[in-house]
Amino acid sequence: MTPSLARILLAPVAAAVLAATATGAASAVPGPRADPSAEVARYSAAESPAESLAYWTEERMAAARPIARILEGTVGGLLPRPPADAPAEPGARPDGETRPQSAGATGKRWTGGGKVARTTGRVFLTMGGRDFTCTASVVPSDNGDTVVTAGHCLKDGTGDWASKWVFVPGYDDGKAPYGRFAARELLVTSQWSSRADDSHDFGAAVLETREGRHVRQAAGAQRIAFTGEGAGTVHAFGYPSRSPYDGRHLHYCSGSTRPDDGGTTAYGMSCGMTEGSSGGPWLSGFDPSTGAGTVVSVVSFKYAGRDGMQYGPVLGSSERAVYDRARAL
């Protein structure tokens, strides 16, 4: 991507924090306020919303490949997507032996409807000239247009920003019941942008209104909290797209989380969902009867050889800075 197509702004977020406080919205988000000295990497979309939406034909959406964020020990990297003939059983080892998994860890299809089925959506984007897919979730914002996701669904670490970024809330088998929304601004933590720090693989997209309607009006929003602590027990949601999944439906895992032992400050949970679920919300206090919960992390990465475990960043002051900046744009 050429410099003319991308611009990175490292900007203090103090103004955003003040703006949010003035509206009374900041007090509604649990956890510490953003550090006023924190910096956020920001990119303004080079293409128009109409261009982004027109790009994503039914054929391109079906062919989009999930981004694989697979770490080798303490060294991370964006690796090629595993081949289509990779082991089909979630949690399968390279030797074919399957790890024991709890019922909530196999990546079941979500059929309970409710708020999570509206606010979680599939993302389509291009990066480095290739078409990819991820997951994101609508959260409260002053602009009514903010979604959160993994940083690597917005920017390739220190490399390219994504383009033609489109969010489809409530995506189901090719259907877009609440519309399709193109991004106008992408934001990630400075730690992710400057050094691809997997402890801070988090970002937000600010969407264009569609026919005068904000995404929050169309789909609602999940609460979000920035505690700077581990996630506890969560339900994780996403659109896994590598075999045995195909990205057509929302899936989930549930269970307890524990600190990563591989060198990051992230937390991990047993989950067999494959790539494509990146950026999906980890919801604390989830109520299956209403589909409501609080976003406390997002699906971020797996380790090679640990297909049955996924990891998500702790949401602290750096992540709060991204959110506060995005919500006020």
Secondary structure, 3 states (H helix, E strand, C coil): CCHHHCCCEEEECHHHHHHHHHHCCHHHCCCCCCCCCCEEEEEECCCCHHHHHHHCCHHHHHHCEECEEEEECCECCEECCCCCCCCCCCCECCCCCECCCCHHHCCEECCCCCHHHHHEEEEEEEECCEEEEEEEEECCCCCCCEEEECHHHCECCCCCECEEEEEEECCECCECCCCCEEEEEEEEEHHHHHHCCHHHCCEEEEECCECCECHHHHHCCCEECCCCCCCCEEEEEECCCCCCCCCCCCEEEEEECEECCCCCCCEEEECCCCCCCCCCEEEEEEECCCCEEEEEEECCEEECCCCCEEEECCCCHHHHHHHHHHHCC
